[in-house]
Structure formats: structure tokens, C-alpha cells
Amino acid sequence: MITNVLTAFIHVEKEDEDDMVKKEKKLVKNLKWAAHLSESKADPDITKGLFDSVEERLKGSGYQISQTPFGYFLDLEIKTPGYSLARIFKAI
């Protein structure tokens, strides 16, 4: 069992084959940024307000959004059968 990890689902496209050194540096930078979690925590009301505001903005852009219950640690199980599909898209 692996615990306390950052999970990244990465997809490399045909266009990415050019300038792989640059792509590698950007990928490392993005992964480090995603893993920069701190021990400090913002006020829960401010944090929840941020999440709710982002949810409303995304809904206003036509996205379907669901938040997990705020303040709870959830035991999530991810199953990914089938072909590789990007879950979060970031063009680098």
C-alpha cells in the first residue's frame, strides 16, 4: 500500500515530442508546485469561501462541479480501467 502521495496522471501527446528537455523541466516544475503542501492552514471559513467561489465560477462557465464534504478526510479509492484518459488537463 502506498500512502501520503501526490498522484499525477500524465499524458504525452505527439506534439510534445519536440523539445523534450523544455517539456521535462515544465513537468517537473508543475509536479513540484502541486506537491508544495504546507503544514500551515488558512482559516476554515476563508478556505470554504474560496472553494465555494471557485465552484460558482466554474458552474457559470458550464462545468458540472461536486465538492466532497468540507473538513473531512475521505478514504478515496480510484479505479481506472480501460484506456488512459487525462483527468486534469494542463498544456505545458
N, C-alpha and C positions, 0 to 999 in steps of 0.2 A: 504494500500500500504506500502511496506517495501522499504526503500531507504538506500543508503550508506552501503551496506553489502558485506561481503565475502560469496560467495555461494560455498559450497563443496558438491559434490555428492559422497557419501561414500558407498562402497560395502564391506561387510564382507563375507569372504569365509570360507568354512568348516575347512580349515587348521588353520584359525585364532582362533578357539575355544580353542586351547591350549595357556596357559599363557596370559590370557586376561588382567592382570594387566600391563604386558610389552606392549601389543598392545595398551592399553588405553594411556599409557604415550607417546608412539611414535606418536599416532594420535594427541594428544593434542599438542605435540611439533611441528608437521608438520603444524597444523592449526595456531598456534601462529606465526610460521615463515611466512606462507602465508599472515598473516594479519599485518605484521610489517611495513606497508607503512609509509613513512616519508613525512614531508612537504617539504624537500629539493628536488630539481630536478636537474639532470645532464644536461649538455649542450645538446640541441636537436639534433645537428649533431652527437654527440657521441652516444646518445641513438639510433637514427635511424640506425647508422652504426652497432651497436650491434645487433639490430633486423634483419637487412639485412644479417649479417654474420651468425647468428643462422639459418635463413631461408635457406641459401645456404647449410649449413652443413646438415640440416635435409633433404633437397631435394637430396643431394648427398648420403644420406642413404636410399633413396627410399620413403620418405614421401611426401605426397601432401600437400602443405602449401599455405595458403592465409592470408595476413595481411589486417587488416582494415586500412583505410587512416590514415597516421601518423599525430598526433597532434590534432585530432578531438575527441570530446567526443560524443559517439554514444549512442542512446537510443536503447538498445537491448531488444528484447522480446524472452524469451525462453519457448518453449512448449515441454513437454516431455511425449507424450502419450505412452502407452504400458508398457512393462516390464522394470524393472530397468536395465540400462546398464551403465557401467563405462564410463565416458567421458575422464577422465585423470586417468591413472593407476600409482599408487605408492605402491609398495610392502613394507609393514612395518613389 
